[in-house]
Amino acid sequence: MWVHDIDPIAVAIGPLAIHWYGLMYLIGFAAAWWLGVRRARMPGSGWSDEQIADMIFWGAMGVVLGGRMGYVLFYNFQRFLDDPLWLFAVWEGGMSFHGGLLGVILVMYLFGRKHNKSLMEMTDFVAPLIPIGLGAGRIGNFIGGELWGRTTDLPWGVIFPRAGELPRHPSQLYEFALEGVVMFALLWWFSSKPRPRMAVSGLFLLLYGLFRSLVEFVREPDAHLQFVAFDWLTMGQLLSLPMILGGAGLILWAYGTAGKTVKSAHH
């Protein structure tokens, strides 16, 4: 069994400390920009390098603001009611993927209106750029020794000192593999060929919802929330359910609409 003893601080210069978690965010945004520019330079993409840079900047704002507000509202609303200023205490940590997703969707809608692109046109383009950042964020969680898994006797169990003396699932690494590596490979491959509008966005929602729900079975629920229903359903699974249903619905709608378009063209 391995005892987690990684220093969460990457660089310290006097009183200034740069955490690995923050660096992982930068890696995620940089990867999204680089991949976005690659896609923009493909023939007929309809995107410019300048638009990609602007979109990544505003997308980053959506991730950070939405992620923080989502964490406060979904996971710790009582503390917010007790101390509303805690919403701005971002240095204490606490970000929600589902809140960040809503923030990005809102930003993409506004950005799309400015550049005459529909919301689905925006999200289909952006979806394959996101998993690298998700994976980097999970590595940040692991280095920071947070969001650990439930206890296990499997040989790769990790002892997280802040969680006690028992070995636990390194669930952050499971999420890195699924949300980061597998999702990126599938979405990049899927989006590399022409697909009906909404299909790429739908696949992103479906895959994330499924992978997150799966890992939640071995991830320790939030201590102040525990299970939200049935003695097994976590808040992460509850928030992922609309993603699974919405993703499957978008894929069916995308291919159903595409099939009708093809039939009407033949007639």
MIKOL-840277 format. One line per field, with one value per residue: residue number from 1; x, z, y of N, C-alpha, C in turn; residue in one letter. Coordinates in nm, 2 decimals. Atoms other than C-alpha are relative to their C-alpha. Layout:
<sites>
pos: [NUM	...] $
n.x: [X	...] $
n.z: [Z	...] $
n.y: [Y	...] $
ca.x: [X	...] $
ca.z: [Z	...] $
ca.y: [Y	...] $
c.x: [X	...] $
c.z: [Z	...] $
c.y: [Y	...] $
code: [A	...] $
</sites>
This chain:
<sites>
pos: [1	2	3	4	5	6	7	8	9	10	11	12	13	14	15	16	17	18	19	20	21	22	23	24	25	26	27	28	29	30	31	32	33	34	35	36	37	38	39	40	41	42	43	44	45	46	47	48	49	50	51	52	53	54	55	56	57	58	59	60	61	62	63	64	65	66	67	68	69	70	71	72	73	74	75	76	77	78	79	80	81	82	83	84	85	86	87	88	89	90	91	92	93	94	95	96	97	98	99	100	101	102	103	104	105	106	107	108	109	110	111	112	113	114	115	116	117	118	119	120	121	122	123	124	125	126	127	128	129	130	131	132	133	134	135	136	137	138	139	140	141	142	143	144	145	146	147	148	149	150	151	152	153	154	155	156	157	158	159	160	161	162	163	164	165	166	167	168	169	170	171	172	173	174	175	176	177	178	179	180	181	182	183	184	185	186	187	188	189	190	191	192	193	194	195	196	197	198	199	200	201	202	203	204	205	206	207	208	209	210	211	212	213	214	215	216	217	218	219	220	221	222	223	224	225	226	227	228	229	230	231	232	233	234	235	236	237	238	239	240	241	242	243	244	245	246	247	248	249	250	251	252	253	254	255	256	257	258	259	260	261	262	263	264	265	266	267] $
n.x: [0.08	-0.08	0.05	0.00	-0.07	-0.04	0.02	0.09	-0.06	-0.10	-0.11	0.03	-0.09	0.04	0.14	0.08	0.00	0.07	0.05	0.01	0.14	0.01	-0.08	0.08	0.10	-0.07	-0.03	0.13	0.04	-0.09	0.03	0.12	-0.04	-0.09	0.09	0.10	-0.07	-0.01	0.13	0.03	-0.08	0.05	0.08	0.14	0.04	0.08	-0.06	-0.14	-0.08	0.04	0.13	-0.03	-0.06	0.11	0.09	-0.07	0.00	0.14	0.03	-0.07	0.08	0.11	-0.04	-0.03	0.12	0.10	-0.05	0.01	0.14	0.06	-0.04	0.07	0.15	0.03	-0.07	-0.01	0.09	0.02	-0.12	0.02	0.11	-0.06	-0.10	0.01	-0.14	-0.08	0.01	-0.12	-0.12	-0.04	-0.13	0.02	0.03	0.14	0.05	0.10	0.00	0.13	0.02	-0.09	0.07	0.11	-0.07	-0.05	0.11	0.05	-0.10	0.00	0.12	-0.02	-0.10	0.06	0.08	-0.09	-0.07	0.10	0.00	0.10	-0.05	-0.05	-0.12	-0.11	-0.03	-0.06	-0.14	-0.07	0.00	-0.12	-0.11	0.01	-0.04	-0.14	0.01	0.07	-0.10	-0.11	0.06	0.00	-0.13	-0.01	0.07	-0.08	-0.12	0.04	0.05	0.14	0.10	-0.05	0.10	0.04	-0.11	-0.01	-0.12	-0.07	-0.14	-0.04	0.06	-0.08	0.04	0.00	0.00	0.11	0.12	-0.01	-0.11	0.04	-0.02	0.12	0.00	-0.05	0.11	-0.04	-0.07	0.10	0.07	-0.10	0.00	0.13	0.05	-0.10	-0.06	0.10	0.09	-0.07	-0.02	0.12	0.05	-0.09	0.03	0.13	0.02	-0.09	0.08	0.12	0.11	0.12	0.00	0.04	-0.04	-0.13	0.04	0.07	-0.09	-0.07	0.08	0.02	-0.12	-0.04	0.10	-0.02	-0.13	0.01	0.09	-0.06	-0.11	0.06	0.02	-0.12	-0.05	0.06	0.10	-0.03	0.02	0.11	0.12	0.02	0.08	0.12	0.12	-0.01	-0.12	-0.11	0.00	-0.08	0.03	-0.06	0.08	0.13	-0.03	-0.04	0.12	0.05	-0.10	0.02	0.13	-0.01	-0.09	0.07	0.11	-0.06	-0.05	0.12	0.06	-0.09	0.01	0.14	0.01	-0.09	0.07	0.11	-0.06	-0.05	0.12	0.06	-0.09	0.02	0.13] $
n.z: [0.00	0.01	-0.08	0.08	-0.07	0.10	-0.04	0.10	0.05	0.10	-0.01	-0.10	0.00	-0.12	-0.04	0.12	0.02	0.12	-0.02	0.12	0.05	0.08	0.12	0.08	0.07	0.11	0.10	0.06	0.09	0.11	0.09	0.07	0.11	0.10	0.08	0.07	0.12	0.09	0.06	0.08	0.12	0.09	0.11	-0.02	-0.14	-0.03	-0.13	0.01	-0.12	-0.10	-0.06	-0.09	-0.12	-0.08	-0.06	-0.12	-0.11	-0.05	-0.06	-0.13	-0.10	-0.02	-0.08	-0.13	-0.07	0.00	-0.09	-0.14	-0.04	0.00	-0.12	-0.11	0.00	0.00	-0.10	-0.13	0.00	-0.14	-0.04	0.07	-0.07	-0.13	0.03	0.15	0.06	0.02	0.15	0.07	-0.06	0.09	-0.05	-0.09	0.09	0.01	0.13	0.04	0.14	0.06	0.00	0.11	0.13	0.03	0.03	0.13	0.09	0.00	0.08	0.14	0.06	0.02	0.10	0.12	0.05	0.05	0.12	0.09	-0.01	-0.09	-0.12	0.03	0.09	-0.09	-0.09	0.08	0.03	-0.12	-0.08	0.01	-0.06	-0.15	-0.08	-0.05	-0.12	-0.11	-0.05	-0.08	-0.13	-0.09	-0.05	-0.11	-0.12	-0.06	-0.06	-0.12	-0.10	-0.02	0.08	0.01	0.01	-0.12	-0.04	0.08	-0.04	0.13	-0.02	0.04	-0.09	-0.05	-0.13	-0.01	-0.15	-0.04	0.00	-0.10	0.02	0.08	0.14	0.08	0.15	0.06	0.10	0.09	0.12	0.08	0.07	0.10	0.11	0.07	0.04	0.07	0.12	0.08	0.06	0.10	0.12	0.07	0.05	0.11	0.12	0.05	0.06	0.11	0.12	-0.01	-0.08	0.00	-0.11	-0.13	-0.04	-0.08	-0.13	-0.07	-0.04	-0.12	-0.12	-0.03	-0.05	-0.13	-0.09	-0.02	-0.07	-0.13	-0.08	-0.03	-0.10	-0.12	-0.08	-0.08	-0.05	-0.13	0.02	-0.08	-0.14	-0.05	0.08	0.00	0.11	0.01	0.01	0.01	-0.07	0.10	0.11	-0.04	0.07	0.13	0.09	0.03	0.10	0.13	0.06	0.11	0.11	0.08	0.08	0.10	0.10	0.08	0.07	0.11	0.11	0.08	0.07	0.11	0.10	0.05	0.09	0.12	0.08	0.07	0.10	0.11	0.07	0.07	0.11	0.10	0.06] $
n.y: [-0.12	-0.13	-0.11	-0.12	-0.11	-0.10	-0.14	-0.06	-0.12	0.03	-0.10	-0.10	-0.11	-0.08	0.03	0.05	0.14	0.04	0.14	0.08	0.00	-0.11	0.03	0.09	-0.08	-0.07	0.11	0.03	-0.11	-0.01	0.11	-0.03	-0.10	0.06	0.09	-0.09	-0.06	0.11	0.03	-0.12	-0.01	0.10	-0.06	-0.02	0.00	-0.12	-0.06	-0.06	0.01	-0.10	0.04	0.11	-0.06	-0.07	0.11	0.07	-0.09	-0.01	0.13	0.01	-0.07	0.08	0.11	-0.04	-0.06	0.10	0.11	-0.05	-0.01	0.14	0.07	-0.06	0.03	0.15	0.08	-0.06	-0.12	-0.04	-0.09	-0.13	-0.07	-0.04	-0.10	-0.02	-0.04	0.12	0.03	-0.06	0.05	0.10	0.06	0.11	0.12	0.03	-0.03	0.10	0.01	-0.02	-0.14	-0.05	0.03	-0.10	-0.13	0.00	0.00	-0.14	-0.08	0.04	-0.06	-0.15	-0.01	0.04	-0.12	-0.11	0.04	0.06	0.14	0.05	0.06	0.14	-0.02	-0.03	0.11	0.11	-0.04	-0.01	0.13	0.08	-0.07	-0.01	0.11	-0.01	-0.08	0.08	0.09	-0.08	-0.04	0.12	0.02	-0.10	0.05	0.11	-0.06	-0.07	0.09	-0.03	0.07	0.14	0.11	0.07	0.10	0.12	0.09	0.03	-0.03	-0.13	-0.09	-0.10	-0.06	-0.15	-0.03	-0.09	0.09	0.11	0.09	0.12	-0.02	-0.04	0.00	-0.13	-0.03	-0.11	0.05	0.07	-0.11	-0.05	0.09	0.00	-0.13	-0.07	0.08	0.07	-0.10	-0.07	0.09	0.03	-0.12	-0.05	0.09	-0.01	-0.13	-0.02	0.02	-0.07	0.06	-0.09	-0.10	0.04	0.13	0.00	-0.05	0.10	0.10	-0.06	0.00	0.14	0.06	-0.05	0.05	0.14	0.02	-0.06	0.08	0.13	-0.02	-0.04	0.11	0.02	-0.13	-0.03	-0.11	-0.12	0.03	-0.07	0.03	0.14	0.04	-0.09	0.08	0.14	0.05	0.03	-0.11	-0.12	-0.13	0.00	0.08	-0.07	-0.11	0.06	0.06	-0.08	0.00	0.13	-0.01	-0.10	0.04	0.11	-0.07	-0.08	0.09	0.06	-0.11	-0.04	0.09	0.00	-0.12	0.02	0.10	-0.06	-0.09	0.09	0.05	-0.10	-0.03	0.10	-0.02] $
ca.x: [0.00	0.13	0.09	0.00	0.26	0.28	0.32	0.03	0.25	0.44	0.65	0.68	0.85	0.84	0.47	0.36	0.26	0.16	-0.05	-0.04	-0.42	-0.40	-0.13	-0.36	-0.63	-0.37	-0.27	-0.64	-0.70	-0.38	-0.46	-0.81	-0.66	-0.40	-0.66	-0.91	-0.66	-0.59	-0.96	-1.00	-0.73	-0.91	-1.07	-1.41	-1.41	-1.56	-1.33	-1.03	-0.74	-0.86	-1.21	-1.05	-0.84	-1.14	-1.36	-1.10	-1.07	-1.45	-1.48	-1.23	-1.44	-1.74	-1.56	-1.43	-1.74	-1.98	-1.77	-1.76	-2.13	-2.22	-2.02	-2.18	-2.54	-2.52	-2.29	-2.28	-2.58	-2.63	-2.28	-2.36	-2.68	-2.48	-2.21	-2.29	-1.93	-1.80	-1.91	-1.60	-1.35	-1.22	-0.88	-1.04	-1.11	-1.45	-1.54	-1.83	-1.80	-2.17	-2.17	-1.87	-2.06	-2.36	-2.12	-1.96	-2.29	-2.41	-2.08	-2.09	-2.45	-2.35	-2.03	-2.22	-2.47	-2.18	-2.03	-2.35	-2.31	-2.58	-2.54	-2.51	-2.26	-2.05	-2.08	-2.01	-1.69	-1.59	-1.68	-1.37	-1.15	-1.26	-1.16	-0.78	-0.87	-1.10	-0.82	-0.56	-0.81	-0.84	-0.46	-0.47	-0.73	-0.50	-0.18	-0.38	-0.50	-0.87	-1.19	-1.05	-1.23	-1.40	-1.19	-1.06	-0.83	-0.72	-0.34	-0.34	-0.52	-0.38	-0.37	-0.47	-0.36	-0.64	-0.89	-0.76	-0.53	-0.73	-0.63	-0.88	-0.96	-0.75	-1.08	-0.92	-0.70	-1.00	-1.17	-0.85	-0.85	-1.22	-1.31	-0.97	-0.80	-1.10	-1.34	-1.08	-1.00	-1.36	-1.47	-1.17	-1.23	-1.60	-1.58	-1.30	-1.57	-1.88	-2.16	-2.52	-2.55	-2.59	-2.44	-2.09	-2.25	-2.48	-2.19	-2.00	-2.29	-2.36	-2.00	-1.93	-2.26	-2.19	-1.82	-1.89	-2.18	-1.97	-1.67	-1.91	-1.97	-1.61	-1.57	-1.63	-1.95	-1.92	-1.90	-2.17	-2.41	-2.35	-2.60	-2.89	-3.13	-3.17	-2.85	-2.64	-2.72	-2.46	-2.50	-2.26	-2.48	-2.80	-2.64	-2.51	-2.85	-2.98	-2.65	-2.71	-3.07	-3.00	-2.70	-2.89	-3.18	-2.95	-2.79	-3.13	-3.26	-2.95	-2.96	-3.34	-3.33	-3.04	-3.24	-3.54	-3.32	-3.17	-3.52	-3.66	-3.36	-3.42	-3.78] $
ca.z: [0.00	-0.09	0.15	-0.03	0.06	-0.25	-0.18	-0.34	-0.39	-0.71	-0.66	-0.36	-0.39	-0.05	0.05	-0.31	-0.35	-0.69	-0.64	-0.88	-0.90	-1.04	-1.29	-1.41	-1.49	-1.70	-1.88	-1.95	-2.10	-2.30	-2.44	-2.53	-2.72	-2.90	-3.01	-3.10	-3.33	-3.49	-3.56	-3.68	-3.94	-4.10	-4.44	-4.41	-4.03	-4.03	-3.73	-3.70	-3.46	-3.30	-3.24	-3.07	-2.84	-2.74	-2.69	-2.46	-2.25	-2.21	-2.16	-1.88	-1.71	-1.75	-1.60	-1.30	-1.21	-1.30	-1.12	-0.80	-0.80	-0.88	-0.59	-0.35	-0.47	-0.53	-0.25	0.03	0.00	0.38	0.43	0.17	0.35	0.68	0.51	0.16	0.12	0.13	-0.24	-0.32	-0.10	-0.40	-0.23	0.00	-0.30	-0.40	-0.77	-0.93	-1.28	-1.34	-1.24	-1.47	-1.75	-1.71	-1.70	-2.02	-2.19	-2.10	-2.23	-2.55	-2.61	-2.57	-2.77	-3.04	-3.07	-3.11	-3.39	-3.56	-3.45	-3.30	-2.95	-3.09	-3.35	-3.06	-2.83	-3.11	-3.18	-2.81	-2.67	-2.80	-2.65	-2.29	-2.18	-2.16	-1.91	-1.71	-1.69	-1.58	-1.31	-1.18	-1.16	-0.96	-0.73	-0.68	-0.62	-0.37	-0.19	-0.22	-0.35	-0.26	-0.30	-0.06	0.14	-0.04	0.01	-0.36	-0.40	-0.56	-0.27	-0.15	0.21	0.21	0.55	0.56	0.52	0.79	0.80	0.57	0.20	-0.05	-0.42	-0.61	-0.77	-0.90	-1.13	-1.24	-1.34	-1.51	-1.72	-1.81	-1.82	-1.96	-2.18	-2.29	-2.35	-2.54	-2.77	-2.84	-2.89	-3.11	-3.33	-3.35	-3.43	-3.69	-3.95	-4.04	-3.79	-3.77	-3.56	-3.19	-3.21	-3.08	-2.79	-2.71	-2.70	-2.46	-2.22	-2.24	-2.19	-1.90	-1.73	-1.76	-1.65	-1.36	-1.24	-1.26	-1.06	-0.80	-0.68	-0.55	-0.47	-0.11	-0.10	0.04	0.42	0.48	0.21	0.22	0.00	-0.13	-0.19	-0.16	0.06	-0.26	-0.49	-0.46	-0.56	-0.84	-0.98	-0.94	-1.13	-1.40	-1.46	-1.67	-1.87	-1.96	-2.06	-2.24	-2.42	-2.54	-2.64	-2.84	-3.03	-3.12	-3.22	-3.43	-3.62	-3.65	-3.80	-4.03	-4.15	-4.23	-4.41	-4.63	-4.71	-4.80	-5.02	-5.21	-5.26] $
ca.y: [0.00	0.35	0.64	0.96	1.23	1.45	1.82	2.00	2.31	2.30	2.62	2.85	3.19	3.36	3.40	3.31	2.95	2.80	2.48	2.19	2.21	2.56	2.45	2.17	2.43	2.62	2.29	2.22	2.56	2.56	2.21	2.33	2.63	2.42	2.16	2.43	2.60	2.26	2.21	2.57	2.53	2.23	2.32	2.47	2.49	2.84	2.94	3.17	3.16	3.48	3.34	3.03	3.25	3.46	3.15	2.98	3.30	3.34	2.96	2.98	3.24	3.02	2.72	2.91	3.11	2.84	2.57	2.78	2.87	2.51	2.38	2.63	2.57	2.19	2.08	2.34	2.57	2.58	2.73	2.99	3.08	3.11	3.32	3.45	3.60	3.24	3.22	3.43	3.23	3.04	2.99	2.74	2.51	2.37	2.35	2.16	2.01	2.03	2.40	2.46	2.29	2.52	2.82	2.71	2.65	3.00	3.15	2.95	3.07	3.44	3.39	3.22	3.51	3.75	3.54	3.42	3.06	2.85	2.70	2.34	2.46	2.60	2.30	2.04	2.23	2.27	1.92	1.74	2.01	1.96	1.61	1.69	1.96	1.72	1.47	1.73	1.85	1.49	1.46	1.79	1.63	1.33	1.54	1.75	1.44	1.53	1.37	1.02	0.69	0.46	0.20	-0.10	-0.40	-0.40	-0.39	-0.05	0.11	0.44	0.57	0.94	1.07	1.33	1.04	0.81	0.51	0.27	0.23	0.38	0.36	0.63	0.73	1.05	0.84	0.63	0.96	1.08	0.76	0.77	1.14	1.24	0.97	0.76	1.05	1.24	0.95	0.87	1.23	1.33	1.02	1.07	1.44	1.39	1.29	1.48	1.41	1.55	1.87	1.79	1.44	1.53	1.74	1.45	1.20	1.43	1.45	1.07	0.97	1.20	1.11	0.74	0.76	0.99	0.78	0.46	0.60	0.75	0.39	0.38	0.75	0.86	1.07	1.43	1.40	1.66	1.52	1.14	0.96	1.17	0.88	0.50	0.46	0.45	0.75	1.03	1.40	1.34	1.06	1.27	1.56	1.32	1.16	1.45	1.44	1.07	1.13	1.45	1.31	1.00	1.23	1.46	1.17	1.01	1.35	1.43	1.11	1.11	1.46	1.37	1.06	1.27	1.53	1.25	1.11	1.44	1.51	1.19	1.27] $
c.x: [0.09	-0.07	0.02	0.08	0.05	-0.03	-0.09	0.05	0.11	0.13	-0.04	0.12	-0.04	-0.14	-0.08	0.01	-0.08	-0.03	0.00	-0.14	-0.02	0.07	-0.08	-0.11	0.07	0.03	-0.13	-0.04	0.10	-0.02	-0.12	0.03	0.07	-0.09	-0.10	0.06	0.02	-0.13	-0.04	0.07	-0.04	-0.08	-0.15	-0.05	-0.09	0.05	0.13	0.07	-0.04	-0.13	0.03	0.06	-0.10	-0.09	0.06	0.00	-0.14	-0.04	0.06	-0.08	-0.13	0.03	0.02	-0.12	-0.11	0.03	-0.02	-0.14	-0.07	0.03	-0.08	-0.15	-0.03	0.05	0.01	-0.08	-0.02	0.11	-0.01	-0.11	0.05	0.10	0.01	0.14	0.09	0.00	0.13	0.13	0.05	0.13	-0.02	-0.03	-0.15	-0.05	-0.09	0.01	-0.13	-0.03	0.09	-0.06	-0.11	0.06	0.05	-0.11	-0.06	0.10	0.00	-0.13	0.02	0.11	-0.05	-0.09	0.09	0.06	-0.09	0.02	-0.10	0.07	0.06	0.12	0.12	0.04	0.05	0.14	0.08	0.01	0.13	0.12	0.01	0.06	0.15	0.00	-0.06	0.11	0.11	-0.06	0.00	0.14	0.03	-0.07	0.09	0.13	-0.04	-0.06	-0.14	-0.09	0.04	-0.12	-0.04	0.11	0.00	0.12	0.07	0.15	0.04	-0.07	0.10	-0.04	0.02	0.00	-0.11	-0.13	0.01	0.11	-0.03	0.03	-0.13	0.03	0.06	-0.10	0.03	0.07	-0.10	-0.07	0.09	0.00	-0.12	-0.04	0.11	0.04	-0.11	-0.09	0.06	0.01	-0.13	-0.06	0.08	-0.02	-0.13	-0.02	0.10	-0.07	-0.13	-0.11	-0.12	0.02	-0.06	0.06	0.13	-0.03	-0.07	0.10	0.08	-0.08	-0.02	0.12	0.04	-0.10	0.02	0.13	0.00	-0.08	0.07	0.11	-0.06	-0.03	0.12	0.06	-0.07	-0.10	0.05	-0.04	-0.13	-0.13	-0.03	-0.08	-0.13	-0.13	0.04	0.13	0.11	0.02	0.07	-0.05	0.06	-0.08	-0.13	0.02	0.04	-0.12	-0.06	0.10	-0.02	-0.12	0.01	0.09	-0.06	-0.10	0.06	0.05	-0.11	-0.06	0.09	-0.01	-0.14	-0.02	0.08	-0.07	-0.11	0.05	0.04	-0.12	-0.06	0.08	-0.02	-0.13	0.00] $
c.z: [0.00	0.08	-0.08	0.08	-0.10	0.05	-0.10	-0.06	-0.09	0.02	0.11	-0.01	0.11	0.04	-0.12	-0.02	-0.12	0.02	-0.13	-0.06	-0.09	-0.14	-0.09	-0.07	-0.12	-0.11	-0.08	-0.10	-0.12	-0.10	-0.08	-0.11	-0.11	-0.09	-0.08	-0.12	-0.11	-0.08	-0.09	-0.13	-0.10	-0.11	0.03	0.15	0.04	0.13	-0.04	0.13	0.11	0.07	0.11	0.13	0.09	0.07	0.12	0.12	0.07	0.06	0.13	0.11	0.04	0.09	0.15	0.08	0.01	0.10	0.15	0.04	0.01	0.13	0.12	0.00	0.01	0.13	0.14	0.01	0.14	0.05	-0.06	0.07	0.13	-0.03	-0.15	-0.06	-0.02	-0.15	-0.06	0.06	-0.08	0.04	0.09	-0.08	0.00	-0.14	-0.04	-0.16	-0.06	0.00	-0.11	-0.14	-0.03	-0.03	-0.14	-0.11	-0.02	-0.08	-0.14	-0.07	-0.03	-0.10	-0.14	-0.06	-0.06	-0.13	-0.10	-0.01	0.10	0.12	-0.03	-0.09	0.09	0.08	-0.07	-0.02	0.13	0.07	-0.01	0.07	0.15	0.08	0.05	0.13	0.12	0.06	0.08	0.13	0.09	0.05	0.11	0.12	0.07	0.07	0.13	0.11	0.04	-0.08	-0.01	-0.01	0.13	0.04	-0.08	0.05	-0.13	0.01	-0.04	0.08	0.05	0.14	-0.02	0.14	0.05	0.01	0.10	-0.04	-0.10	-0.15	-0.07	-0.15	-0.04	-0.11	-0.09	-0.13	-0.09	-0.09	-0.11	-0.13	-0.09	-0.06	-0.09	-0.12	-0.09	-0.07	-0.11	-0.13	-0.07	-0.07	-0.12	-0.12	-0.06	-0.07	-0.12	-0.14	0.01	0.07	0.00	0.12	0.12	0.04	0.08	0.15	0.08	0.05	0.12	0.12	0.04	0.06	0.14	0.11	0.04	0.08	0.14	0.09	0.04	0.11	0.14	0.09	0.09	0.06	0.13	-0.02	0.09	0.14	0.05	-0.08	0.01	-0.12	0.00	-0.01	-0.01	0.07	-0.10	-0.10	0.06	-0.08	-0.14	-0.10	-0.03	-0.10	-0.14	-0.07	-0.12	-0.12	-0.08	-0.08	-0.11	-0.11	-0.09	-0.09	-0.12	-0.12	-0.08	-0.08	-0.12	-0.11	-0.06	-0.10	-0.12	-0.09	-0.08	-0.11	-0.13	-0.08	-0.08	-0.12	-0.12	-0.07	-0.09] $
c.y: [0.13	0.11	0.13	0.11	0.10	0.14	0.07	0.13	-0.03	0.09	0.10	0.10	0.10	-0.03	-0.05	-0.15	-0.04	-0.15	-0.08	0.01	0.12	-0.02	-0.09	0.07	0.07	-0.10	-0.03	0.11	0.01	-0.12	0.03	0.10	-0.06	-0.09	0.08	0.06	-0.11	-0.02	0.12	0.01	-0.11	0.07	0.01	0.00	0.12	0.07	0.06	-0.02	0.10	-0.04	-0.11	0.06	0.07	-0.10	-0.07	0.10	0.01	-0.14	-0.02	0.07	-0.08	-0.12	0.04	0.05	-0.10	-0.12	0.04	0.01	-0.13	-0.07	0.06	-0.03	-0.15	-0.07	0.07	0.13	0.06	0.10	0.13	0.08	0.06	0.12	0.02	0.04	-0.12	-0.04	0.05	-0.06	-0.12	-0.07	-0.12	-0.13	-0.01	0.05	-0.12	-0.01	0.04	0.15	0.06	-0.02	0.10	0.14	0.00	0.01	0.14	0.09	-0.03	0.06	0.15	0.02	-0.03	0.11	0.11	-0.04	-0.07	-0.15	-0.05	-0.07	-0.14	0.00	0.02	-0.12	-0.12	0.03	-0.01	-0.14	-0.08	0.07	-0.01	-0.12	0.01	0.08	-0.08	-0.09	0.07	0.04	-0.12	-0.03	0.10	-0.05	-0.10	0.06	0.07	-0.09	0.03	-0.08	-0.15	-0.09	-0.06	-0.11	-0.12	-0.08	-0.04	0.04	0.14	0.11	0.10	0.05	0.15	0.04	0.08	-0.08	-0.11	-0.09	-0.12	0.04	0.03	-0.01	0.14	0.04	0.12	-0.05	-0.08	0.10	0.06	-0.10	0.00	0.13	0.07	-0.08	-0.06	0.09	0.08	-0.08	-0.02	0.13	0.06	-0.09	0.03	0.13	0.03	-0.03	0.08	-0.07	0.10	0.10	-0.06	-0.14	0.00	0.05	-0.11	-0.11	0.04	-0.02	-0.15	-0.06	0.05	-0.05	-0.14	-0.02	0.05	-0.09	-0.13	0.02	0.04	-0.12	-0.04	0.13	0.03	0.12	0.12	-0.03	0.06	-0.04	-0.15	-0.04	0.08	-0.08	-0.15	-0.06	-0.03	0.11	0.12	0.12	0.00	-0.08	0.07	0.10	-0.06	-0.06	0.08	0.01	-0.13	0.01	0.10	-0.03	-0.10	0.06	0.08	-0.09	-0.06	0.11	0.04	-0.10	-0.02	0.11	-0.02	-0.10	0.06	0.10	-0.08	-0.05	0.11	0.05	-0.09	0.02	0.13] $
code: [M	W	V	H	D	I	D	P	I	A	V	A	I	G	P	L	A	I	H	W	Y	G	L	M	Y	L	I	G	F	A	A	A	W	W	L	G	V	R	R	A	R	M	P	G	S	G	W	S	D	E	Q	I	A	D	M	I	F	W	G	A	M	G	V	V	L	G	G	R	M	G	Y	V	L	F	Y	N	F	Q	R	F	L	D	D	P	L	W	L	F	A	V	W	E	G	G	M	S	F	H	G	G	L	L	G	V	I	L	V	M	Y	L	F	G	R	K	H	N	K	S	L	M	E	M	T	D	F	V	A	P	L	I	P	I	G	L	G	A	G	R	I	G	N	F	I	G	G	E	L	W	G	R	T	T	D	L	P	W	G	V	I	F	P	R	A	G	E	L	P	R	H	P	S	Q	L	Y	E	F	A	L	E	G	V	V	M	F	A	L	L	W	W	F	S	S	K	P	R	P	R	M	A	V	S	G	L	F	L	L	L	Y	G	L	F	R	S	L	V	E	F	V	R	E	P	D	A	H	L	Q	F	V	A	F	D	W	L	T	M	G	Q	L	L	S	L	P	M	I	L	G	G	A	G	L	I	L	W	A	Y	G	T	A	G	K	T	V	K	S	A	H	H] $
</sites>
